Amino acid sequence: MNAKASTSKRSPAGRAEQISVEGRKVAAGRRSDARQRISDTMKSIEQAVIANDGVYPNSKDGKINIQVLLKEAGLNPVYLEKKRPEIIALKNQVRAWLRKLGKVSPGNVDAIRRKVTAKADEARAEADEVRQRYAEAELEHAATLAQLDAARKTIEDLKREKAELLMQLANVIPIDRRAKPK
């Protein structure tokens, strides 16, 4: 009852002041939360850009701007347009970060197209090299098969010659050249 009695005894100006103080606390908490979300989003965007060779995959054209950052952070697109000093300072930090990121990230369709084309050319060259090696291996295989066929024919010829020689040898009467004991 004491708490109820103390609030009922406050004047309307006192209640308005308390509401104002509480409102400022809530707003400060929201600003802090938004600043943290923006900071976390900036880090995740940097990691995504690094992982994708300078292209941000969650953007239609690979570019990163304030609107993309705010969308990824889950904030209203006009959040950084407020005229409060803390918001202006945060917007300046974001702009500086975007300039820094723009120096290392191509972020435009032509640069992305060049990167994709370069990767496609590399893949095409690798595929051509594999095809070339396969063709060489096929030729080598065909040559080896021809050598194998020739070797088999030579073996068959030698087997026939051996059989003929064995038959000729079967008709030969051995002469013993050793001295016979008398």
Disulfide bonds with the S-S distance in Angstrom:
none
